[in-house]
Every structure is written in structure tokens, then in C-alpha cells.
Amino acid sequence: IRDFSVSTPFTVASDVDMNLVTKLKEEQSEYPCVNITTEYFRQYPQGTLAAHLLGRIGKISSDEYAELKDQGYKMSDEVGKQGIEKEFETFLKGTDGYKSLVQTPDSGKDPVPGNYVVLTLDSRLQAVLEQSLGQTIEEIRSRGGDPSEKSGGDAYCGAAVVMNPKNGEVLAMASWPTFDPATFNENYNALA
């Protein structure tokens, strides 16, 4: 399913215990097809800040692979699934590198980082907008009321946008409830 081959490895486990890494390295002759590598992962240093706007990444699907394979994507890649991550996926993706186990004049190629996107968001304004939106929704819901009368008892979500009226730049854009893009896949059932 993931197009496994020598040039397209399959990750069996991530973030494994150092004892397992040591054991596999000590017994490499018993597991000749197992490689231990360092993987890079996306970090979200601001946590949930602008999560809906920035989006998230996840394992490439077979449909996405069919569309992107001619652009250098592999079935083991992660791609943008929502938001800016998805919209600018092919712009943000770099080029994979490799190292050959056999030393030849062409025994490796350094990876090339992708491009980056600069947004007009003001992170402090974004944080204030998200906090205010969440507090306002909680306040409306706490007043109670009959949901059929649209009095606010059923308030559980909302959105807000702040734009610069001079040029139309989006300075902040919030949606509530929010999520942590770093743990979205693991917490999918609870979030759904």
C-alpha cells in the first residue's frame, strides 16, 4: 500500500525507546533490513495558536499520492491536510536527500529545504482574538436558555476575523473550538 522498496522505506515505529535502538544496533546482523534513522517532524511552537488557519500534516493518502507522485512524493511522505499546510504543500516541500551505503563518487545527495510562507498575522492579536472568542462563547453558553429559541444555550462554536481596512490583510483569524495540530492525528476521535 505504501509502495515499499529499498528507496522508499517504511516506518515501523517512531519515537522508540533507546533500549530498543541499542538492541537493534547490537544485533544488526540478525535484522539486516532494519535501519534506524533520525526523522524530522513538524513542530508547532505556538501550540494551538492559529491552528485552523495553519492547518496540519498527515500521511499521504493513495489519492494524494496518485496526484503528487510525479512531483517527487513517496508513499511514506507526510503532506499538508488542511489550511496553509495543504494550500502551499508543493511550495513548502523540499527535495529529499540520500546517503548510499556503498561509497562511490555519487554516494549521496544533500536534502534541499522547501520554501516558506510569510503571513500577515499578528501573533499577539491572534492570541487575544482566540482567547476572547473562546471566553465569549463560554459566556453565552453559560447563560443557558432553550436551544430551539436560539438564546445561546447551545453555543459551542464560532469564528472571527480581524482585517486591516487599509489593505485587506488578515491580521487575525480564529475559530472555536480549536485543536493542537501536533496531536491532531492521535486525538482525532476525541476531537471529532
C-alpha positions in Angstrom: 0.0 0.0 0.0 2.8 2.4 0.9 4.9 1.4 -2.2 7.6 -0.1 0.0 11.0 -0.6 -1.7 14.7 -0.1 -1.0 14.4 3.6 -2.0 11.0 4.0 -0.2 11.4 2.6 3.3 8.5 2.0 5.6 8.5 3.3 9.2 7.5 0.5 11.5 7.9 2.5 14.7 8.7 6.1 15.7 10.0 7.6 18.9 11.2 4.3 20.2 12.9 3.6 23.5 16.7 3.9 23.4 17.0 0.3 24.8 15.3 -1.0 21.6 17.6 1.2 19.4 20.6 -0.2 21.2 19.4 -3.8 20.9 18.7 -3.5 17.2 22.1 -1.9 16.6 23.9 -4.6 18.6 22.1 -7.3 16.7 22.2 -5.7 13.3 23.3 -8.9 11.6 20.0 -10.5 12.8 18.0 -7.7 11.3 19.8 -6.7 8.1 16.8 -4.9 6.6 16.1 -2.8 9.6 17.5 0.7 9.5 17.4 3.2 12.4 17.2 6.7 11.2 16.6 10.2 12.6 13.3 11.6 11.4 12.4 15.2 11.3 9.0 16.3 12.4 6.9 19.4 12.2 6.9 21.5 15.4 4.2 23.9 16.4 5.9 26.2 18.9 2.8 28.3 19.4 0.7 25.2 20.2 -2.9 25.8 19.3 -2.4 29.4 18.0 -3.9 29.8 14.6 -4.4 26.1 14.3 -7.3 26.2 11.9 -5.5 28.7 9.6 -2.1 27.0 9.6 -3.6 23.5 9.3 -1.9 20.2 9.9 0.0 17.5 8.1 -0.5 13.7 7.9 0.5 10.6 6.0 -0.1 10.9 2.3 -3.2 9.0 1.1 -3.3 6.9 -2.0 -5.4 9.6 -3.9 -2.9 12.3 -2.9 0.0 10.1 -3.9 -1.6 9.4 -7.3 -1.8 13.2 -7.8 1.7 14.1 -6.4 4.0 11.1 -7.3 5.3 12.8 -10.5 6.4 15.7 -8.3 8.8 13.6 -6.3 6.4 12.5 -3.5 6.7 9.0 -2.0 4.1 6.9 -0.3 6.0 7.4 3.0 5.7 11.2 2.9 3.6 13.4 5.0 1.6 16.2 3.3 -0.5 19.2 4.2 -4.0 18.1 5.1 -5.7 21.4 5.9 -5.1 25.1 6.0 -1.9 26.8 4.8 -0.1 23.4 5.2 -2.4 22.0 2.4 -2.7 25.1 0.3 1.0 25.6 -0.1 2.1 21.9 0.2 4.0 21.8 -3.1 5.6 25.1 -2.4 6.7 24.2 1.1 8.1 20.7 0.2 11.8 20.5 -0.3 13.7 17.7 -2.0 14.8 14.6 -0.2 18.4 13.7 0.1 20.0 10.3 0.5 23.2 8.6 1.6 24.4 5.4 -0.1 25.9 2.6 2.0 28.3 1.9 -0.8 31.0 4.6 -1.1 31.1 5.9 -4.7 31.7 9.3 -6.3 27.9 9.7 -6.2 27.2 8.2 -2.8 24.8 10.8 -1.6 22.8 13.9 -2.1 22.0 16.6 0.4 18.4 17.4 1.1 17.1 20.8 -0.2 14.7 22.6 2.1 11.4 23.9 0.8 10.3 27.4 0.6 8.5 29.2 3.4 5.3 31.3 3.6 5.1 34.7 5.3 1.7 35.5 6.6 0.2 38.9 7.6 -0.9 37.5 11.0 -0.1 39.4 14.2 0.6 36.7 16.7 -0.3 38.8 19.7 -3.6 39.9 18.2 -4.2 36.3 17.1 -3.8 35.1 20.7 -6.1 37.8 22.1 -8.8 37.1 19.4 -8.7 33.4 20.1 -8.9 33.9 23.9 -11.7 36.4 23.6 -13.7 34.3 21.2 -13.4 31.3 23.5 -14.4 33.3 26.5 -17.4 34.9 24.7 -18.7 31.5 23.5 -18.4 30.1 27.1 -20.2 33.2 28.5 -23.1 32.9 26.0 -23.5 29.2 26.7 -23.4 29.7 30.5 -26.4 31.9 30.3 -28.3 28.8 29.2 -31.6 29.0 27.5 -33.7 26.9 25.2 -31.6 25.9 22.1 -34.8 26.0 20.0 -35.2 29.7 20.7 -31.6 30.4 19.7 -31.0 32.1 23.1 -27.4 30.9 23.3 -27.7 27.7 25.4 -26.4 25.7 22.5 -23.5 28.0 21.7 -20.4 25.9 21.3 -18.5 27.3 18.3 -17.7 30.5 16.4 -15.3 32.3 14.2 -13.9 35.8 14.0 -11.6 37.7 11.6 -9.7 40.9 12.0 -8.5 42.7 8.8 -6.5 45.8 8.1 -9.1 48.1 6.5 -6.4 49.9 4.5 -5.2 47.0 2.5 -7.3 43.9 3.3 -4.5 42.0 5.1 -5.8 39.4 7.5 -4.3 40.2 10.9 -6.0 37.5 12.9 -8.4 34.7 12.2 -9.9 32.5 14.9 -12.2 29.5 15.0 -13.5 27.9 18.2 -13.1 25.3 19.4 -9.5 24.9 18.5 -7.1 22.0 18.4 -3.4 21.2 18.7 -2.0 20.4 15.3 0.9 18.5 16.8 -1.5 15.9 18.4 -4.4 16.1 15.9 -4.0 12.6 14.5 -3.6 11.0 17.9 -6.6 12.8 19.3 -8.8 12.6 16.2 -11.6 10.5 17.8 -11.9 12.9 20.8 -11.9 16.0 18.5 -14.5 14.5 16.2 
